[in-house]
Amino acid sequence: QVQLVESGGGLAQPGGSLRLSCAASGDTLGDYTVGWFRQVPGKEREGVSCLSRVGGGTAYVDSVKGRFTVSRDNAKNMVYLEMNSLTPEDPAVYYCVADPRVICLPSTLQPGVVQYDYWGQGTQVTVSS
């Protein structure tokens, strides 16, 4: 069983950048597909990105393609989400997720398609001038 703790959220200006980090403990993160979801109060949770445990394949929701980059450092048991060109549509609580069985595909970012077993507590991202 893996535990996930996010950090790096905060306030950024429109057009600015933030880097979210997710520290894993309790198991080897390399055995998991990992990813990021986000949720705005009153709205459905949205898959943002994922990164396969095998092969390094990635997927992104259309709204962040070209702006966000997911990466992992298995030696450090860390997952990252580099967020650039932030817009007023990006603010949300961002959650790090992991699952040993999920396959990272664009379709698996759609609401309700897959259920990741492990979630962090979330980190708030705010975009404001």
Order of alpha helices (4+ residues) and beta strands (2+ residues): beta-beta-beta-beta-beta-beta-beta-beta-beta-beta-beta
